[in-house]
Amino acid sequence: MRHRLNLGQGFCEASETPCHPNKEGHGLCLGADQKSSMEDLKQAIVTAPCLRPIDYHSDRCVILAVDSSCITTGFILLQLGADNKRYPSRFGSITWNERESRYSQAKIEIYGLWHALQAYRLYIIGVKNIRVENRCELHQGDAQQS
């Protein structure tokens, strides 16, 4: 799953404020400039011209694409437009804790899908035509071990 979002002008400028390690060398020290830049980034993302709301009155397919690894799972909710292009509506990610990161790849893929469905359940209720895409390429032996 590889999607490129055009976040518009000013996005690169908002992301240029550097973060510095704190004195102990653990984590980052976020001052007023960094916090302001983070708020600018959040605003640029949620108001990006590439994001479109789901048209619930349309029969066009809505796609929930999920991609999981041992570190995180990422997901994006898209809808096919009249021109048959994919238009993103929402996106998100969840990082795994230490215990979850040790799950087998099959469990991680299923667990990631479950989290994506939970996160977007309010947005997919009422959708007439939905498809789930997952890069899960498990062999029969892998699935039996899970």
N, CA, C and O atoms as a GROMACS GRO file, in nm:
protein
  584
    1MET      N    1   0.086  -0.115   0.000
    1MET     CA    2   0.000   0.000   0.000
    1MET      C    3   0.091   0.122   0.000
    1MET      O    4   0.161   0.148   0.098
    2ARG      N    5   0.090   0.195  -0.107
    2ARG     CA    6   0.174   0.313  -0.114
    2ARG      C    7   0.091   0.426  -0.173
    2ARG      O    8   0.054   0.422  -0.291
    3HIS      N    9   0.061   0.524  -0.092
    3HIS     CA   10  -0.017   0.638  -0.136
    3HIS      C   11   0.062   0.764  -0.106
    3HIS      O   12   0.127   0.774  -0.003
    4ARG      N   13   0.056   0.857  -0.195
    4ARG     CA   14   0.128   0.982  -0.178
    4ARG      C   15   0.027   1.094  -0.161
    4ARG      O   16  -0.061   1.112  -0.245
    5LEU      N   17   0.038   1.168  -0.055
    5LEU     CA   18  -0.055   1.276  -0.028
    5LEU      C   19   0.010   1.409  -0.059
    5LEU      O   20   0.122   1.436  -0.014
    6ASN      N   21  -0.057   1.493  -0.136
    6ASN     CA   22  -0.010   1.628  -0.162
    6ASN      C   23  -0.074   1.718  -0.057
    6ASN      O   24  -0.193   1.747  -0.065
    7LEU      N   25   0.002   1.760   0.039
    7LEU     CA   26  -0.051   1.836   0.151
    7LEU      C   27  -0.055   1.986   0.126
    7LEU      O   28  -0.097   2.062   0.213
    8GLY      N   29  -0.012   2.030   0.009
    8GLY     CA   30  -0.025   2.171  -0.026
    8GLY      C   31   0.094   2.254   0.016
    8GLY      O   32   0.191   2.204   0.074
    9GLN      N   33   0.084   2.384  -0.014
    9GLN     CA   34   0.193   2.476   0.016
    9GLN      C   35   0.207   2.496   0.167
    9GLN      O   36   0.109   2.490   0.241
   10GLY      N   37   0.327   2.518   0.210
   10GLY     CA   38   0.353   2.548   0.350
   10GLY      C   39   0.379   2.425   0.435
   10GLY      O   40   0.421   2.438   0.550
   11PHE      N   41   0.356   2.307   0.382
   11PHE     CA   42   0.376   2.187   0.462
   11PHE      C   43   0.524   2.167   0.495
   11PHE      O   44   0.559   2.137   0.609
   12CYS      N   45   0.610   2.183   0.395
   12CYS     CA   46   0.754   2.164   0.420
   12CYS      C   47   0.808   2.267   0.517
   12CYS      O   48   0.891   2.234   0.602
   13GLU      N   49   0.762   2.391   0.505
   13GLU     CA   50   0.809   2.494   0.597
   13GLU      C   51   0.769   2.462   0.740
   13GLU      O   52   0.846   2.487   0.834
   14ALA      N   53   0.648   2.408   0.758
   14ALA     CA   54   0.600   2.377   0.892
   14ALA      C   55   0.678   2.262   0.954
   14ALA      O   56   0.685   2.251   1.076
   15SER      N   57   0.736   2.176   0.871
   15SER     CA   58   0.804   2.058   0.926
   15SER      C   59   0.954   2.080   0.944
   15SER      O   60   1.025   1.986   0.979
   16GLU      N   61   1.004   2.200   0.921
   16GLU     CA   62   1.148   2.226   0.928
   16GLU      C   63   1.200   2.257   1.067
   16GLU      O   64   1.322   2.255   1.086
   17THR      N   65   1.115   2.286   1.164
   17THR     CA   66   1.164   2.323   1.296
   17THR      C   67   1.231   2.201   1.360
   17THR      O   68   1.166   2.098   1.376
   18PRO      N   69   1.360   2.212   1.396
   18PRO     CA   70   1.431   2.096   1.449
   18PRO      C   71   1.391   2.062   1.593
   18PRO      O   72   1.351   2.150   1.670
   19CYS      N   73   1.404   1.935   1.627
   19CYS     CA   74   1.385   1.888   1.764
   19CYS      C   75   1.521   1.843   1.814
   19CYS      O   76   1.601   1.787   1.739
   20HIS      N   77   1.547   1.867   1.941
   20HIS     CA   78   1.677   1.834   1.997
   20HIS      C   79   1.661   1.735   2.112
   20HIS      O   80   1.564   1.743   2.188
   21PRO      N   81   1.756   1.640   2.127
   21PRO     CA   82   1.749   1.550   2.242
   21PRO      C   83   1.760   1.627   2.372
   21PRO      O   84   1.830   1.729   2.378
   22ASN      N   85   1.694   1.580   2.476
   22ASN     CA   86   1.704   1.649   2.605
   22ASN      C   87   1.839   1.618   2.670
   22ASN      O   88   1.918   1.542   2.615
   23LYS      N   89   1.864   1.675   2.786
   23LYS     CA   90   1.995   1.664   2.850
   23LYS      C   91   2.033   1.520   2.882
   23LYS      O   92   2.150   1.483   2.872
   24GLU      N   93   1.935   1.437   2.921
   24GLU     CA   94   1.965   1.298   2.955
   24GLU      C   95   1.987   1.212   2.831
   24GLU      O   96   2.031   1.098   2.843
   25GLY      N   97   1.956   1.265   2.712
   25GLY     CA   98   1.972   1.188   2.590
   25GLY      C   99   1.854   1.097   2.563
   25GLY      O  100   1.859   1.013   2.473
   26HIS      N  101   1.747   1.112   2.640
   26HIS     CA  102   1.627   1.031   2.621
   26HIS      C  103   1.514   1.121   2.573
   26HIS      O  104   1.485   1.223   2.635
   27GLY      N  105   1.452   1.084   2.463
   27GLY     CA  106   1.338   1.159   2.414
   27GLY      C  107   1.378   1.292   2.352
   27GLY      O  108   1.495   1.317   2.327
   28LEU      N  109   1.280   1.374   2.329
   28LEU     CA  110   1.302   1.503   2.266
   28LEU      C  111   1.254   1.615   2.356
   28LEU      O  112   1.157   1.600   2.431
   29CYS      N  113   1.323   1.726   2.348
   29CYS     CA  114   1.285   1.845   2.421
   29CYS      C  115   1.202   1.932   2.328
   29CYS      O  116   1.256   1.989   2.232
   30LEU      N  117   1.073   1.943   2.354
   30LEU     CA  118   0.986   2.021   2.266
   30LEU      C  119   0.960   2.157   2.329
   30LEU      O  120   0.891   2.168   2.431
   31GLY      N  121   1.015   2.259   2.266
   31GLY     CA  122   0.991   2.394   2.313
   31GLY      C  123   0.871   2.456   2.242
   31GLY      O  124   0.796   2.385   2.175
   32ALA      N  125   0.853   2.585   2.257
   32ALA     CA  126   0.739   2.655   2.197
   32ALA      C  127   0.742   2.647   2.044
   32ALA      O  128   0.638   2.630   1.981
   33ASP      N  129   0.863   2.658   1.984
   33ASP     CA  130   0.874   2.651   1.837
   33ASP      C  131   0.831   2.514   1.785
   33ASP      O  132   0.759   2.504   1.686
   34GLN      N  133   0.877   2.408   1.854
   34GLN     CA  134   0.843   2.272   1.810
   34GLN      C  135   0.694   2.245   1.827
   34GLN      O  136   0.631   2.185   1.739
   35LYS      N  137   0.636   2.288   1.938
   35LYS     CA  138   0.493   2.268   1.961
   35LYS      C  139   0.411   2.345   1.858
   35LYS      O  140   0.310   2.294   1.809
   36SER      N  141   0.453   2.465   1.825
   36SER     CA  142   0.384   2.545   1.724
   36SER      C  143   0.393   2.476   1.587
   36SER      O  144   0.295   2.471   1.513
   37SER      N  145   0.512   2.424   1.554
   37SER     CA  146   0.529   2.353   1.428
   37SER      C  147   0.442   2.228   1.422
   37SER      O  148   0.384   2.197   1.318
   38MET      N  149   0.431   2.156   1.534
   38MET     CA  150   0.347   2.036   1.538
   38MET      C  151   0.201   2.073   1.514
   38MET      O  152   0.131   2.002   1.443
   39GLU      N  153   0.155   2.181   1.574
   39GLU     CA  154   0.017   2.225   1.551
   39GLU      C  155  -0.004   2.266   1.405
   39GLU      O  156  -0.109   2.238   1.347
   40ASP      N  157   0.096   2.332   1.345
   40ASP     CA  158   0.088   2.369   1.204
   40ASP      C  159   0.080   2.245   1.116
   40ASP      O  160   0.003   2.241   1.020
   41LEU      N  161   0.161   2.143   1.148
   41LEU     CA  162   0.158   2.018   1.072
   41LEU      C  163   0.023   1.949   1.083
   41LEU      O  164  -0.033   1.902   0.984
   42LYS      N  165  -0.030   1.943   1.204
   42LYS     CA  166  -0.162   1.881   1.224
   42LYS      C  167  -0.267   1.953   1.140
   42LYS      O  168  -0.349   1.889   1.074
   43GLN      N  169  -0.265   2.084   1.143
   43GLN     CA  170  -0.363   2.162   1.067
   43GLN      C  171  -0.346   2.141   0.917
   43GLN      O  172  -0.444   2.129   0.844
   44ALA      N  173  -0.220   2.136   0.869
   44ALA     CA  174  -0.194   2.113   0.726
   44ALA      C  175  -0.246   1.976   0.682
   44ALA      O  176  -0.297   1.962   0.571
   45ILE      N  177  -0.233   1.877   0.769
   45ILE     CA  178  -0.277   1.742   0.733
   45ILE      C  179  -0.429   1.734   0.730
   45ILE      O  180  -0.486   1.681   0.634
   46VAL      N  181  -0.496   1.783   0.832
   46VAL     CA  182  -0.642   1.767   0.838
   46VAL      C  183  -0.716   1.857   0.740
   46VAL      O  184  -0.832   1.832   0.708
   47THR      N  185  -0.651   1.961   0.690
   47THR     CA  186  -0.716   2.048   0.592
   47THR      C  187  -0.656   2.030   0.453
   47THR      O  188  -0.677   2.115   0.366
   48ALA      N  189  -0.582   1.923   0.430
   48ALA     CA  190  -0.516   1.900   0.302
   48ALA      C  191  -0.620   1.888   0.190
   48ALA      O  192  -0.723   1.823   0.207
   49PRO      N  193  -0.593   1.950   0.076
   49PRO     CA  194  -0.688   1.945  -0.035
   49PRO      C  195  -0.706   1.806  -0.095
   49PRO      O  196  -0.803   1.781  -0.166
   50CYS      N  197  -0.612   1.716  -0.066
   50CYS     CA  198  -0.623   1.581  -0.123
   50CYS      C  199  -0.723   1.494  -0.048
   50CYS      O  200  -0.766   1.392  -0.102
   51LEU      N  201  -0.761   1.530   0.074
   51LEU     CA  202  -0.855   1.450   0.152
   51LEU      C  203  -0.998   1.487   0.115
   51LEU      O  204  -1.034   1.605   0.113
   52ARG      N  205  -1.079   1.385   0.088
   52ARG     CA  206  -1.219   1.407   0.052
   52ARG      C  207  -1.308   1.328   0.146
   52ARG      O  208  -1.273   1.216   0.184
   53PRO      N  209  -1.421   1.383   0.184
   53PRO     CA  210  -1.514   1.305   0.267
   53PRO      C  211  -1.577   1.191   0.188
   53PRO      O  212  -1.590   1.200   0.066
   54ILE      N  213  -1.615   1.086   0.257
   54ILE     CA  214  -1.682   0.972   0.194
   54ILE      C  215  -1.823   1.017   0.151
   54ILE      O  216  -1.894   1.082   0.226
   55ASP      N  217  -1.860   0.981   0.029
   55ASP     CA  218  -1.994   1.008  -0.021
   55ASP      C  219  -2.081   0.886   0.008
   55ASP      O  220  -2.076   0.787  -0.064
   56TYR      N  221  -2.161   0.893   0.114
   56TYR     CA  222  -2.241   0.779   0.159
   56TYR      C  223  -2.362   0.754   0.069
   56TYR      O  224  -2.423   0.648   0.077
   57HIS      N  225  -2.397   0.850  -0.015
   57HIS     CA  226  -2.512   0.833  -0.105
   57HIS      C  227  -2.471   0.768  -0.236
   57HIS      O  228  -2.557   0.733  -0.317
   58SER      N  229  -2.344   0.751  -0.257
   58SER     CA  230  -2.291   0.695  -0.380
   58SER      C  231  -2.273   0.543  -0.368
   58SER      O  232  -2.254   0.491  -0.258
   59ASP      N  233  -2.280   0.475  -0.480
   59ASP     CA  234  -2.252   0.331  -0.485
   59ASP      C  235  -2.105   0.304  -0.514
   59ASP      O  236  -2.065   0.188  -0.525
   60ARG      N  237  -2.024   0.409  -0.526
   60ARG     CA  238  -1.882   0.389  -0.554
   60ARG      C  239  -1.814   0.318  -0.438
   60ARG      O  240  -1.848   0.339  -0.322
   61CYS      N  241  -1.720   0.234  -0.472
   61CYS     CA  242  -1.653   0.148  -0.373
   61CYS      C  243  -1.570   0.231  -0.273
   61CYS      O  244  -1.498   0.323  -0.311
   62VAL      N  245  -1.583   0.196  -0.146
   62VAL     CA  246  -1.499   0.250  -0.040
   62VAL      C  247  -1.399   0.141  -0.005
   62VAL      O  248  -1.436   0.025   0.010
   63ILE      N  249  -1.273   0.178   0.008
   63ILE     CA  250  -1.166   0.081   0.031
   63ILE      C  251  -1.098   0.112   0.164
   63ILE      O  252  -1.060   0.226   0.190
   64LEU      N  253  -1.085   0.010   0.247
   64LEU     CA  254  -1.004   0.020   0.368
   64LEU      C  255  -0.877  -0.061   0.342
   64LEU      O  256  -0.881  -0.184   0.339
   65ALA      N  257  -0.766   0.008   0.322
   65ALA     CA  258  -0.638  -0.057   0.295
   65ALA      C  259  -0.556  -0.060   0.423
   65ALA      O  260  -0.540   0.042   0.490
   66VAL      N  261  -0.505  -0.178   0.458
   66VAL     CA  262  -0.433  -0.198   0.583
   66VAL      C  263  -0.298  -0.263   0.551
   66VAL      O  264  -0.292  -0.358   0.473
   67ASP      N  265  -0.193  -0.213   0.612
   67ASP     CA  266  -0.059  -0.270   0.596
   67ASP      C  267   0.005  -0.279   0.734
   67ASP      O  268   0.016  -0.179   0.804
   68SER      N  269   0.047  -0.399   0.771
   68SER     CA  270   0.102  -0.421   0.906
   68SER      C  271   0.244  -0.474   0.901
   68SER      O  272   0.283  -0.544   0.808
   69SER      N  273   0.320  -0.438   1.002
   69SER     CA  274   0.455  -0.492   1.023
   69SER      C  275   0.468  -0.525   1.170
   69SER      O  276   0.373  -0.508   1.247
   70CYS      N  277   0.585  -0.570   1.211
   70CYS     CA  278   0.605  -0.604   1.352
   70CYS      C  279   0.619  -0.478   1.438
   70CYS      O  280   0.625  -0.489   1.561
   71ILE      N  281   0.624  -0.361   1.378
   71ILE     CA  282   0.639  -0.236   1.452
   71ILE      C  283   0.507  -0.161   1.461
   71ILE      O  284   0.472  -0.109   1.566
   72THR      N  285   0.434  -0.157   1.351
   72THR     CA  286   0.313  -0.075   1.343
   72THR      C  287   0.218  -0.128   1.238
   72THR      O  288   0.253  -0.216   1.160
   73THR      N  289   0.098  -0.075   1.237
   73THR     CA  290   0.004  -0.098   1.128
   73THR      C  291  -0.045   0.037   1.080
   73THR      O  292  -0.074   0.126   1.160
   74GLY      N  293  -0.055   0.051   0.949
   74GLY     CA  294  -0.104   0.174   0.889
   74GLY      C  295  -0.230   0.142   0.811
   74GLY      O  296  -0.244   0.033   0.756
   75PHE      N  297  -0.322   0.238   0.806
   75PHE     CA  298  -0.446   0.214   0.733
   75PHE      C  299  -0.495   0.344   0.672
   75PHE      O  300  -0.467   0.453   0.722
   76ILE      N  301  -0.568   0.329   0.563
   76ILE     CA  302  -0.621   0.444   0.492
   76ILE      C  303  -0.758   0.409   0.438
   76ILE      O  304  -0.781   0.298   0.389
   77LEU      N  305  -0.849   0.503   0.448
   77LEU     CA  306  -0.985   0.486   0.398
   77LEU      C  307  -0.996   0.571   0.271
   77LEU      O  308  -0.975   0.692   0.275
   78LEU      N  309  -1.030   0.506   0.160
   78LEU     CA  310  -1.036   0.573   0.030
   78LEU      C  311  -1.171   0.547  -0.034
   78LEU      O  312  -1.243   0.455   0.005
   79GLN      N  313  -1.205   0.629  -0.133
   79GLN     CA  314  -1.324   0.602  -0.213
   79GLN      C  315  -1.288   0.624  -0.359
   79GLN      O  316  -1.217   0.718  -0.393
   80LEU      N  317  -1.338   0.536  -0.444
   80LEU     CA  318  -1.318   0.552  -0.587
   80LEU      C  319  -1.401   0.670  -0.635
   80LEU      O  320  -1.519   0.682  -0.600
   81GLY      N  321  -1.340   0.756  -0.715
   81GLY     CA  322  -1.411   0.870  -0.770
   81GLY      C  323  -1.480   0.833  -0.900
   81GLY      O  324  -1.471   0.720  -0.947
   82ALA      N  325  -1.550   0.929  -0.958
   82ALA     CA  326  -1.618   0.908  -1.086
   82ALA      C  327  -1.517   0.874  -1.196
   82ALA      O  328  -1.551   0.807  -1.293
   83ASP      N  329  -1.392   0.922  -1.180
   83ASP     CA  330  -1.286   0.895  -1.277
   83ASP      C  331  -1.212   0.765  -1.246
   83ASP      O  332  -1.110   0.735  -1.308
   84ASN      N  333  -1.263   0.688  -1.149
   84ASN     CA  334  -1.207   0.559  -1.107
   84ASN      C  335  -1.071   0.572  -1.037
   84ASN      O  336  -0.998   0.474  -1.023
   85LYS      N  337  -1.035   0.693  -0.994
   85LYS     CA  338  -0.914   0.714  -0.914
   85LYS      C  339  -0.950   0.697  -0.768
   85LYS      O  340  -1.066   0.712  -0.729
   86ARG      N  341  -0.850   0.666  -0.687
   86ARG     CA  342  -0.868   0.651  -0.543
   86ARG      C  343  -0.846   0.786  -0.475
   86ARG      O  344  -0.743   0.851  -0.493
   87TYR      N  345  -0.945   0.827  -0.396
   87TYR     CA  346  -0.935   0.952  -0.323
   87TYR      C  347  -0.937   0.924  -0.174
   87TYR      O  348  -1.036   0.872  -0.122
   88PRO      N  349  -0.827   0.958  -0.103
   88PRO     CA  350  -0.821   0.930   0.040
   88PRO      C  351  -0.916   1.018   0.121
   88PRO      O  352  -0.938   1.135   0.089
   89SER      N  353  -0.971   0.958   0.225
   89SER     CA  354  -1.059   1.031   0.315
   89SER      C  355  -0.997   1.043   0.454
   89SER      O  356  -0.998   1.151   0.514
   90ARG      N  357  -0.944   0.934   0.504
   90ARG     CA  358  -0.884   0.931   0.638
   90ARG      C  359  -0.765   0.836   0.636
   90ARG      O  360  -0.759   0.744   0.554
   91PHE      N  361  -0.672   0.859   0.727
   91PHE     CA  362  -0.559   0.767   0.741
   91PHE      C  363  -0.515   0.765   0.886
   91PHE      O  364  -0.541   0.858   0.962
   92GLY      N  365  -0.448   0.658   0.923
   92GLY     CA  366  -0.402   0.648   1.060
   92GLY      C  367  -0.301   0.536   1.076
   92GLY      O  368  -0.272   0.461   0.983
   93SER      N  369  -0.249   0.526   1.196
   93SER     CA  370  -0.154   0.418   1.228
   93SER      C  371  -0.158   0.391   1.377
   93SER      O  372  -0.197   0.476   1.457
   94ILE      N  373  -0.116   0.272   1.411
   94ILE     CA  374  -0.109   0.229   1.550
   94ILE      C  375   0.023   0.156   1.567
   94ILE      O  376   0.057   0.069   1.486
   95THR      N  377   0.098   0.189   1.671
   95THR     CA  378   0.222   0.116   1.698
   95THR      C  379   0.193   0.003   1.796
   95THR      O  380   0.105   0.014   1.881
   96TRP      N  381   0.267  -0.104   1.783
   96TRP     CA  382   0.250  -0.220   1.870
   96TRP      C  383   0.336  -0.206   1.994
   96TRP      O  384   0.443  -0.146   1.990
   97ASN      N  385   0.289  -0.261   2.104
   97ASN     CA  386   0.373  -0.265   2.223
   97ASN      C  387   0.469  -0.384   2.210
   97ASN      O  388   0.464  -0.457   2.110
   98GLU      N  389   0.555  -0.403   2.308
   98GLU     CA  390   0.658  -0.507   2.299
   98GLU      C  391   0.599  -0.647   2.283
   98GLU      O  392   0.649  -0.727   2.205
   99ARG      N  393   0.493  -0.675   2.357
   99ARG     CA  394   0.429  -0.807   2.349
   99ARG      C  395   0.366  -0.829   2.212
   99ARG      O  396   0.384  -0.935   2.152
  100GLU      N  397   0.292  -0.730   2.162
  100GLU     CA  398   0.226  -0.743   2.033
  100GLU      C  399   0.326  -0.756   1.918
  100GLU      O  400   0.298  -0.823   1.820
  101SER      N  401   0.440  -0.691   1.931
  101SER     CA  402   0.540  -0.695   1.823
  101SER      C  403   0.601  -0.834   1.806
  101SER      O  404   0.664  -0.861   1.704
  102ARG      N  405   0.582  -0.921   1.903
  102ARG     CA  406   0.634  -1.058   1.893
  102ARG      C  407   0.533  -1.156   1.835
  102ARG      O  408   0.563  -1.274   1.821
  103TYR      N  409   0.413  -1.108   1.800
  103TYR     CA  410   0.313  -1.196   1.737
  103TYR      C  411   0.366  -1.245   1.603
  103TYR      O  412   0.453  -1.182   1.543
  104SER      N  413   0.312  -1.358   1.557
  104SER     CA  414   0.348  -1.407   1.423
  104SER      C  415   0.294  -1.308   1.320
  104SER      O  416   0.206  -1.228   1.349
  105GLN      N  417   0.348  -1.315   1.199
  105GLN     CA  418   0.305  -1.221   1.095
  105GLN      C  419   0.156  -1.236   1.065
  105GLN      O  420   0.088  -1.138   1.040
  106ALA      N  421   0.107  -1.359   1.068
  106ALA     CA  422  -0.036  -1.381   1.043
  106ALA      C  423  -0.122  -1.311   1.148
  106ALA      O  424  -0.221  -1.247   1.115
  107LYS      N  425  -0.084  -1.324   1.275
  107LYS     CA  426  -0.160  -1.259   1.381
  107LYS      C  427  -0.150  -1.107   1.372
  107LYS      O  428  -0.247  -1.036   1.396
  108ILE      N  429  -0.032  -1.057   1.336
  108ILE     CA  430  -0.014  -0.913   1.322
  108ILE      C  431  -0.104  -0.858   1.212
  108ILE      O  432  -0.165  -0.752   1.229
  109GLU      N  433  -0.114  -0.929   1.099
  109GLU     CA  434  -0.200  -0.884   0.989
  109GLU      C  435  -0.346  -0.880   1.033
  109GLU      O  436  -0.417  -0.783   1.006
  110ILE      N  437  -0.392  -0.986   1.100
  110ILE     CA  438  -0.532  -0.992   1.144
  110ILE      C  439  -0.558  -0.889   1.254
  110ILE      O  440  -0.661  -0.822   1.254
  111TYR      N  441  -0.464  -0.876   1.347
  111TYR     CA  442  -0.478  -0.780   1.456
  111TYR      C  443  -0.479  -0.636   1.403
  111TYR      O  444  -0.555  -0.552   1.451
  112GLY      N  445  -0.395  -0.609   1.303
  112GLY     CA  446  -0.393  -0.477   1.240
  112GLY      C  447  -0.525  -0.447   1.171
  112GLY      O  448  -0.576  -0.336   1.181
  113LEU      N  449  -0.581  -0.546   1.102
  113LEU     CA  450  -0.711  -0.528   1.038
  113LEU      C  451  -0.819  -0.501   1.141
  113LEU      O  452  -0.904  -0.415   1.121
  114TRP      N  453  -0.816  -0.575   1.252
  114TRP     CA  454  -0.915  -0.556   1.358
  114TRP      C  455  -0.907  -0.413   1.413
  114TRP      O  456  -1.009  -0.348   1.432
  115HIS      N  457  -0.785  -0.366   1.439
  115HIS     CA  458  -0.767  -0.229   1.490
  115HIS      C  459  -0.816  -0.125   1.389
  115HIS      O  460  -0.880  -0.027   1.428
  116ALA      N  461  -0.787  -0.146   1.261
  116ALA     CA  462  -0.832  -0.052   1.158
  116ALA      C  463  -0.985  -0.048   1.153
  116ALA      O  464  -1.044   0.059   1.143
  117LEU      N  465  -1.049  -0.165   1.159
  117LEU     CA  466  -1.195  -0.170   1.158
  117LEU      C  467  -1.253  -0.102   1.282
  117LEU      O  468  -1.354  -0.032   1.273
  118GLN      N  469  -1.190  -0.121   1.396
  118GLN     CA  470  -1.235  -0.055   1.518
  118GLN      C  471  -1.219   0.097   1.509
  118GLN      O  472  -1.308   0.172   1.549
  119ALA      N  473  -1.106   0.141   1.454
  119ALA     CA  474  -1.079   0.285   1.444
  119ALA      C  475  -1.176   0.355   1.349
  119ALA      O  476  -1.212   0.470   1.371
  120TYR      N  477  -1.217   0.286   1.243
  120TYR     CA  478  -1.300   0.350   1.140
  120TYR      C  479  -1.443   0.299   1.138
  120TYR      O  480  -1.515   0.322   1.041
  121ARG      N  481  -1.486   0.231   1.241
  121ARG     CA  482  -1.621   0.174   1.240
  121ARG      C  483  -1.727   0.281   1.222
  121ARG      O  484  -1.828   0.256   1.157
  122LEU      N  485  -1.708   0.400   1.279
  122LEU     CA  486  -1.807   0.506   1.262
  122LEU      C  487  -1.812   0.559   1.120
  122LEU      O  488  -1.914   0.612   1.077
  123TYR      N  489  -1.702   0.546   1.046
  123TYR     CA  490  -1.695   0.599   0.911
  123TYR      C  491  -1.738   0.497   0.806
  123TYR      O  492  -1.770   0.535   0.693
  124ILE      N  493  -1.739   0.368   0.841
  124ILE     CA  494  -1.777   0.267   0.742
  124ILE      C  495  -1.920   0.217   0.762
  124ILE      O  496  -1.973   0.146   0.676
  125ILE      N  497  -1.983   0.254   0.873
  125ILE     CA  498  -2.125   0.219   0.891
  125ILE      C  499  -2.205   0.297   0.787
  125ILE      O  500  -2.189   0.418   0.775
  126GLY      N  501  -2.289   0.228   0.715
  126GLY     CA  502  -2.372   0.292   0.614
  126GLY      C  503  -2.311   0.293   0.475
  126GLY      O  504  -2.377   0.335   0.379
  127VAL      N  505  -2.187   0.247   0.462
  127VAL     CA  506  -2.125   0.239   0.330
  127VAL      C  507  -2.189   0.123   0.254
  127VAL      O  508  -2.201   0.012   0.307
  128LYS      N  509  -2.231   0.148   0.131
  128LYS     CA  510  -2.302   0.047   0.052
  128LYS      C  511  -2.208  -0.056  -0.011
  128LYS      O  512  -2.246  -0.171  -0.030
  129ASN      N  513  -2.088  -0.015  -0.044
  129ASN     CA  514  -1.996  -0.100  -0.118
  129ASN      C  515  -1.856  -0.082  -0.059
  129ASN      O  516  -1.790   0.018  -0.087
  130ILE      N  517  -1.812  -0.177   0.022
  130ILE     CA  518  -1.681  -0.164   0.087
  130ILE      C  519  -1.593  -0.283   0.052
  130ILE      O  520  -1.641  -0.396   0.036
  131ARG      N  521  -1.464  -0.256   0.040
  131ARG     CA  522  -1.366  -0.360   0.012
  131ARG      C  523  -1.248  -0.338   0.106
  131ARG      O  524  -1.206  -0.225   0.130
  132VAL      N  525  -1.195  -0.447   0.160
  132VAL     CA  526  -1.078  -0.442   0.247
  132VAL      C  527  -0.960  -0.493   0.168
  132VAL      O  528  -0.966  -0.600   0.108
  133GLU      N  529  -0.851  -0.417   0.169
  133GLU     CA  530  -0.727  -0.459   0.104
  133GLU      C  531  -0.620  -0.478   0.209
  133GLU      O  532  -0.602  -0.395   0.298
  134ASN      N  533  -0.549  -0.588   0.197
  134ASN     CA  534  -0.444  -0.623   0.292
  134ASN      C  535  -0.333  -0.691   0.215
  134ASN      O  536  -0.361  -0.768   0.123
  135ARG      N  537  -0.210  -0.665   0.249
  135ARG     CA  538  -0.097  -0.728   0.180
  135ARG      C  539  -0.063  -0.864   0.238
  135ARG      O  540   0.048  -0.912   0.222
  136CYS      N  541  -0.156  -0.923   0.304
  136CYS     CA  542  -0.132  -1.051   0.371
  136CYS      C  543  -0.109  -1.160   0.268
  136CYS      O  544  -0.202  -1.199   0.197
  137GLU      N  545   0.013  -1.209   0.261
  137GLU     CA  546   0.048  -1.314   0.167
  137GLU      C  547   0.098  -1.434   0.248
  137GLU      O  548   0.217  -1.465   0.248
  138LEU      N  549   0.006  -1.499   0.315
  138LEU     CA  550   0.044  -1.610   0.402
  138LEU      C  551   0.036  -1.741   0.327
  138LEU      O  552  -0.051  -1.762   0.243
  139HIS      N  553   0.129  -1.827   0.358
  139HIS     CA  554   0.123  -1.963   0.306
  139HIS      C  555   0.036  -2.045   0.400
  139HIS      O  556   0.017  -2.008   0.516
  140GLN      N  557  -0.016  -2.153   0.351
  140GLN     CA  558  -0.105  -2.234   0.433
  140GLN      C  559  -0.036  -2.279   0.563
  140GLN      O  560  -0.099  -2.282   0.668
  141GLY      N  561   0.090  -2.313   0.555
  141GLY     CA  562   0.164  -2.355   0.674
  141GLY      C  563   0.177  -2.243   0.776
  141GLY      O  564   0.169  -2.268   0.897
  142ASP      N  565   0.197  -2.119   0.729
  142ASP     CA  566   0.206  -2.006   0.820
  142ASP      C  567   0.075  -1.986   0.895
  142ASP      O  568   0.076  -1.961   1.015
  143ALA      N  569  -0.036  -1.997   0.824
  143ALA     CA  570  -0.167  -1.976   0.887
  143ALA      C  571  -0.197  -2.084   0.989
  143ALA      O  572  -0.262  -2.058   1.089
  144GLN      N  573  -0.150  -2.207   0.966
  144GLN     CA  574  -0.176  -2.315   1.059
  144GLN      C  575  -0.095  -2.302   1.186
  144GLN      O  576  -0.136  -2.350   1.292
  145GLN      N  577   0.021  -2.235   1.178
  145GLN     CA  578   0.106  -2.217   1.296
  145GLN      C  579   0.051  -2.113   1.391
  145GLN      O  580   0.086  -2.112   1.509
  146SER      N  581  -0.034  -2.024   1.342
  146SER     CA  582  -0.084  -1.912   1.424
  146SER      C  583  -0.186  -1.954   1.523
  146SER      O  584  -0.237  -1.871   1.599
   0.00000   0.00000   0.00000
